[in-house]
Amino acid sequence: MLLRALLCEIKGLKPEAKYFLVRFIQCFGVTDVCLGVKDLAKQVGVTDRQVSEALDALVAAEVLIRSSIPNGRGRPARCHGVAKTFLAELNRLPVPLGVMHEAAIERLMVHVGPVAVQGEEWGGSLAQLRARKKPGSLNRVNRLLMAVLLCGADRFGVVRNLGTVQICKATGLSKEKLRSRLKTLMAQELIRSYLPGLSSPVLSVKRKSVYYLNLNHAQLVGGGQATSTLGIAGGDKDPAALALLLSIRSAANRDEKECAEKAPILKVLAGQGGPFYRTFQALLEGYAAQLLSRHWLNLKNRVDDLQLRQQILRDFRLPAGLQGVDDIDVGVFRAKFNDQLFNLAYDMALWLKCLLSNASNVPLCELDFVIVPQPVTQGYFCRALLALPKAEQGWNGYLMMDASGTETSTRIFAGEQDIPLEERYAYGLLSRPGHDEVSK
């Protein structure tokens, strides 16, 4: 019921009232609650005024029903319960399937976050914890937004299938306020990176926004870290793939037709623009991560991956202008384009494997990978990967490797938070404030 309440739409309801509703259901289920404002505030962890405003809004929206019970000589006790009509609407909603972070959602909504207070575990009430919140702590609306995003996150914390409209309906935020909240969550390190949604004549479907959540953040994780992190600096040790990527970026940004004639991939992608190129680079890195995850042991044998080839077919299409060009055999041209894209992803995977192989005592063949996208302005020098074991249990660690010199240096950290902040920015584990893509 909690997940349904998180994702349901209640027209006209403000985010603060939606947050209170979710906490109300989390605390009391759908039973009637006969508590005064002060007791409700203590239970939910908000102020008396916030309780009163939220209750009035929810009663007006016919989400909660208010009743009075005689209480001897004193004032009648007020009771609140979930309205039967709203409960019926919740029950008609499909059960959210595949939600992988319910424990993190529970922690987030009950305000059990980074609980260190002067070096000791904080054991006070929720109201006391809220009263002692520090600058940068999460407010109610940002907790609600993060909880909604977690509903759609995969095991790495990547959210791919929650559209902007769906998030706005679930939270009550407008698109403008959603963008502002996303900037705040990135500044607070809860979101690593963000790719805005995009339409393009060379993409088969409109791409939804993609959010890379930081599951290692203290607000979300319990006793340990949720994902391993590998930061690698490789310089320009992959000149062939790097040269092609630079050509694609130049063609996409400047519509260089003379450059586009040299290869199908350049002809197709020319003139698509900077935002498209960042999405393209993220797709390419996603393909490379799949190859690393599925073929680590025999990647050097240049294995074919039909699953990836099919995905490339689904992701891209030829622009309509090519259909009418007399000297182009569309079928042959498409096959060449697919091969170039597949080979580019393969070369990137080989390059990353070469760099990662310098990490000793790490069972890389037993891991799955995700590459965190960097702002295009940071170039190709550094990359950050998230790693999780294929099995339920496996290796967990936090490494930073620099292979840009003659010898590779490797540093091991106890947790991601121990990596210097500037390095987390440089490697792409976090987005530097003021350099995100939220407004674009």
C-alpha positions in Angstrom: 0.0 0.0 0.0 2.9 2.4 0.7 4.3 2.1 -2.8 0.8 2.6 -4.3 0.4 5.7 -2.2 3.7 7.0 -3.3 3.0 6.6 -7.0 -0.7 7.6 -7.1 -1.9 10.9 -8.5 -4.1 13.2 -6.5 -5.0 16.2 -8.6 -4.5 19.6 -7.0 -2.7 18.2 -3.9 0.5 20.0 -2.9 3.7 18.0 -2.4 3.7 18.7 1.3 0.2 17.2 1.8 1.2 14.2 -0.4 4.2 13.6 1.8 2.0 13.6 4.9 -0.4 11.2 3.3 2.4 8.7 2.5 3.7 9.0 6.1 0.2 8.7 7.5 -0.3 5.4 5.6 3.2 4.3 6.5 2.6 4.9 10.2 -1.0 3.7 10.6 -2.0 1.8 7.4 -5.6 2.5 6.4 -7.2 2.3 9.9 -8.8 5.2 11.6 -6.5 7.3 13.8 -7.9 9.2 16.8 -4.9 11.4 17.7 -4.7 15.1 18.3 -2.5 17.4 16.1 0.4 17.3 18.6 0.5 13.5 18.8 0.2 13.2 15.0 3.0 15.6 14.6 5.2 13.6 17.0 4.4 10.3 15.2 4.9 11.6 11.7 7.9 13.8 12.5 6.6 17.2 11.3 5.3 20.4 13.0 1.8 20.9 14.4 1.1 23.5 11.7 2.2 21.1 8.9 -0.1 18.5 10.3 -3.1 20.8 10.4 -2.5 22.1 6.9 -2.1 18.6 5.4 -5.1 17.2 7.2 -7.3 20.0 5.9 -6.0 19.6 2.4 -6.5 15.8 2.4 -10.0 16.1 3.9 -10.9 18.7 1.2 -9.6 16.4 -1.5 -11.8 13.5 -0.1 -8.7 11.4 0.5 -9.2 11.3 4.3 -12.4 11.3 6.2 -12.7 13.3 9.5 -15.0 12.4 12.2 -15.6 13.2 15.9 -16.0 10.9 18.9 -17.5 12.2 22.2 -15.0 12.4 24.9 -16.8 12.8 28.2 -17.0 16.5 29.2 -14.1 17.6 27.1 -13.9 18.4 23.4 -14.8 15.5 21.1 -11.7 13.6 19.8 -11.0 14.0 16.1 -10.4 10.9 14.1 -9.0 10.6 10.6 -9.2 7.6 8.2 -8.6 6.8 4.6 -11.8 7.5 2.6 -13.3 4.3 1.1 -13.5 5.8 -2.4 -9.8 6.7 -2.3 -8.9 3.3 -0.8 -10.8 1.7 -3.7 -8.8 3.8 -6.2 -5.5 2.7 -4.5 -6.5 -0.9 -4.7 -7.3 -0.6 -8.4 -3.8 0.7 -9.1 -1.4 -2.0 -10.4 1.0 -3.3 -7.7 4.4 -1.8 -8.4 6.6 -4.7 -9.5 10.3 -5.0 -9.4 10.8 -2.3 -6.7 14.3 -3.1 -5.4 14.8 -0.5 -2.7 11.9 -0.7 -0.3 14.2 -0.6 2.7 15.8 2.6 1.5 12.3 4.1 0.9 11.2 3.1 4.4 14.4 4.7 5.9 14.0 7.8 3.8 10.4 8.4 4.7 10.9 7.9 8.5 13.9 10.3 8.4 16.5 7.7 9.5 19.3 9.2 7.5 22.9 10.2 8.4 22.3 9.8 12.1 25.7 10.8 13.5 25.4 13.6 16.0 28.7 14.5 17.6 30.1 11.1 16.6 27.3 9.0 18.2 24.2 7.4 17.0 21.2 9.6 17.4 18.4 7.9 19.3 15.9 10.7 19.8 12.4 11.1 18.5 11.6 12.0 14.9 10.4 15.5 16.0 13.7 16.0 17.9 15.7 14.8 14.9 13.9 17.2 12.6 14.4 20.0 15.0 18.2 19.4 15.0 18.5 19.0 11.2 21.6 20.5 9.7 22.0 22.6 6.6 21.8 20.4 3.5 19.5 17.9 5.1 16.5 16.7 3.2 13.1 18.4 3.6 9.8 16.7 3.2 9.3 17.3 -0.5 12.8 16.2 -1.5 12.3 13.0 0.6 9.0 12.4 -1.3 10.7 12.9 -4.7 13.6 10.6 -3.8 11.2 7.9 -2.6 9.4 8.1 -5.9 12.6 7.9 -7.9 13.7 4.9 -5.8 10.5 3.1 -6.9 11.9 3.1 -10.4 15.5 2.4 -9.7 17.4 -0.7 -10.8 19.9 -2.4 -8.5 22.6 0.1 -9.4 20.2 3.0 -8.6 19.6 4.0 -12.3 16.1 5.2 -13.1 15.2 4.8 -16.7 11.4 4.3 -17.0 9.9 7.0 -14.9 8.9 9.9 -17.2 8.8 13.5 -16.1 5.0 13.6 -16.3 4.7 10.5 -14.1 7.0 11.9 -11.5 5.1 15.2 -11.4 1.8 13.4 -11.0 3.2 11.3 -8.1 4.7 14.2 -6.3 2.5 17.1 -7.1 5.4 19.1 -8.4 5.3 21.2 -11.6 8.0 20.6 -14.2 9.8 23.8 -13.2 9.8 22.9 -9.5 10.9 19.4 -10.4 14.0 20.7 -12.2 14.8 22.9 -9.2 14.4 19.9 -6.8 16.7 17.8 -9.0 19.4 20.4 -8.8 19.2 20.4 -5.0 19.4 16.6 -4.8 22.4 16.7 -7.1 24.1 19.3 -4.9 23.3 17.1 -1.9 25.0 14.2 -3.6 21.8 12.0 -3.7 21.7 12.0 -7.5 25.1 11.4 -9.2 24.1 12.4 -12.6 21.1 13.2 -14.8 20.3 12.9 -18.5 17.3 14.9 -19.6 14.7 13.2 -21.9 15.3 13.7 -25.6 13.7 13.3 -29.0 15.7 12.9 -32.2 15.1 11.8 -35.8 17.8 9.1 -35.3 16.4 7.7 -32.1 13.6 5.1 -32.5 11.6 6.5 -29.5 11.7 9.5 -27.3 14.2 8.8 -24.5 12.9 9.4 -21.0 15.1 11.2 -18.5 17.6 9.0 -16.8 18.6 9.5 -13.1 21.7 7.9 -11.5 20.9 7.8 -7.8 23.7 7.6 -5.2 22.8 4.4 -3.3 25.9 4.9 -1.2 24.5 8.1 0.3 24.0 7.9 4.1 20.3 8.9 3.7 19.7 5.7 1.7 22.1 3.0 2.8 21.9 1.0 6.1 25.0 -0.4 7.7 27.3 -0.5 4.7 27.7 0.6 1.1 25.2 -0.4 -1.6 27.4 -0.4 -4.8 31.1 -0.7 -5.4 32.8 2.2 -7.2 35.8 2.1 -9.6 37.3 5.4 -10.8 39.8 5.1 -13.6 42.0 7.7 -15.4 43.3 6.5 -18.7 44.5 9.5 -20.6 44.5 9.0 -24.4 45.5 5.4 -24.5 42.6 4.5 -26.8 43.4 6.8 -29.8 41.3 5.0 -32.4 38.0 5.1 -30.5 38.8 8.5 -29.1 39.4 9.9 -32.5 36.0 8.6 -33.8 34.2 9.9 -30.7 35.7 13.4 -31.2 34.6 13.3 -34.9 31.1 12.3 -33.9 31.0 15.1 -31.3 32.2 17.6 -33.9 29.7 16.5 -36.5 26.8 16.4 -34.1 27.6 19.9 -32.8 28.5 21.7 -36.0 26.8 19.7 -38.8 30.1 19.2 -40.6 28.8 17.6 -43.8 32.3 17.2 -45.3 33.2 15.2 -42.2 29.9 13.3 -42.3 30.7 11.9 -45.8 33.6 9.8 -44.4 31.6 7.2 -42.4 27.9 6.2 -42.1 27.9 6.8 -38.3 29.0 10.4 -38.9 26.5 11.0 -41.8 23.6 9.8 -39.6 24.6 11.7 -36.4 25.7 15.0 -38.1 23.9 18.1 -36.8 22.0 16.4 -34.0 23.3 18.9 -31.4 25.1 18.8 -28.1 22.2 17.4 -25.9 21.9 14.5 -28.4 25.6 13.8 -28.2 25.5 13.4 -24.4 22.7 11.0 -24.7 24.5 9.1 -27.5 27.7 8.9 -25.4 25.6 7.5 -22.5 24.0 4.9 -24.8 27.5 3.9 -26.0 28.8 3.6 -22.5 25.8 1.5 -21.7 26.6 -0.9 -24.5 30.3 -1.0 -23.4 29.2 -1.8 -19.8 27.0 -4.7 -21.1 30.0 -6.2 -23.0 32.2 -5.9 -19.9 29.5 -7.6 -17.8 28.7 -10.4 -20.2 32.1 -11.2 -21.9 34.8 -10.1 -19.5 36.8 -13.4 -19.8 36.8 -13.6 -23.6 36.4 -10.0 -24.6 39.7 -9.9 -26.4 38.5 -12.7 -28.8 36.1 -10.1 -30.4 33.0 -12.1 -29.6 29.8 -11.2 -31.3 26.9 -10.2 -29.1 23.6 -10.6 -30.9 21.7 -9.2 -27.9 23.6 -6.0 -28.2 23.2 -5.8 -31.9 19.4 -6.2 -31.5 19.4 -3.4 -28.9 21.2 -1.1 -31.4 18.6 -1.9 -34.0 15.9 -1.0 -31.5 17.6 2.2 -30.3 18.5 3.9 -33.6 16.9 4.5 -36.9 18.1 6.2 -40.1 16.9 9.8 -40.7 14.1 10.2 -43.2 16.4 12.2 -45.6 18.5 9.2 -46.4 15.5 7.3 -47.8 15.4 9.5 -50.9 19.1 9.6 -51.8 19.6 7.6 -55.0 23.2 6.5 -54.5 22.5 5.0 -51.0 21.3 1.4 -50.5 19.5 1.9 -47.3 19.8 -1.7 -46.2 23.6 -1.8 -46.7 24.0 1.6 -45.2 22.1 0.6 -42.1 24.2 -2.5 -41.7 27.4 -0.5 -41.9 26.0 2.0 -39.4 25.2 -0.8 -37.0 28.6 -2.4 -37.4 30.4 0.9 -36.7 28.3 1.6 -33.6 28.8 -2.0 -32.3 32.6 -1.8 -33.0 32.9 1.6 -31.3 31.2 0.2 -28.2 33.4 -2.9 -28.3 36.6 -0.8 -28.6 35.5 1.3 -25.6 34.9 -1.9 -23.6 38.3 -3.2 -24.5 39.9 0.1 -23.4 38.1 0.0 -20.1 39.0 -3.6 -19.5 42.7 -2.8 -20.2 42.6 -0.1 -17.5 40.5 -2.1 -15.0 42.7 -5.1 -15.3 45.4 -3.3 -13.3 43.3 -3.7 -10.2 44.8 -6.7 -8.5 42.8 -9.0 -6.2 39.5 -7.9 -7.7 37.3 -10.6 -9.3 36.3 -8.4 -12.2 34.8 -11.4 -14.2 32.3 -11.9 -11.4 30.9 -8.3 -11.6 28.3 -6.4 -13.5 29.0 -2.8 -14.5 27.3 0.5 -15.1 29.2 3.5 -16.4 28.2 6.9 -14.8 27.9 9.5 -17.6 30.1 12.6 -17.3 29.4 16.1 -18.6 30.8 16.2 -22.1 33.0 19.2 -21.1 35.1 16.9 -18.9 36.2 14.9 -22.0 37.3 11.3 -21.9 40.2 11.3 -19.5 38.4 9.9 -16.4 35.5 7.4 -16.1 33.6 6.1 -13.1 32.0 2.7 -13.0 29.5 1.2 -10.5 30.0 -2.5 -9.9 27.9 -5.2 -8.3 28.5 -9.0 -8.0 26.5 -11.2 -10.4 25.7 -13.5 -7.4 23.8 -12.4 -4.3 27.1 -12.0 -2.4 30.5 -11.0 -3.8 33.3 -8.5 -3.9 32.7 -5.0 -2.6 35.3 -2.2 -2.8 36.1 1.4 -3.7 39.1 2.0 -5.9 40.6 4.9 -7.8 43.1 4.0 -10.5 45.4 6.3 -12.5 46.8 4.7 -15.6 47.7 7.9 -17.4 51.4 7.6 -16.6 53.9 4.8 -17.3 52.7 2.9 -14.2 49.2 2.5 -12.8 48.6 3.6 -9.3 45.7 2.2 -7.3 44.2 3.6 -4.1 41.7 1.7 -2.0 39.1 3.4 0.2 36.9 2.1 3.0 33.9 3.7 1.4 32.9 6.1 -1.3 32.5 9.0 1.1 36.2 8.7 1.9 37.2 9.5 -1.7 38.1 13.2 -1.8 35.1 15.3 -3.0 37.1 16.9 -5.8 38.1 13.5 -7.2 34.5 12.3 -7.1 33.6 15.3 -9.3 36.6 14.7 -11.6 35.8 11.0 -12.1 32.1 11.5 -12.6 30.8 9.9 -9.4 29.1 13.2 -8.6 28.0 16.2 -10.7 29.7 19.4 -9.9 27.2 22.0 -8.7 26.5 24.5 -11.4 27.6 22.1 -14.2 24.6 19.8 -14.4 22.2 19.3 -17.3 18.9 19.7 -15.5 18.0 23.1 -17.1 18.8 22.0 -20.6 
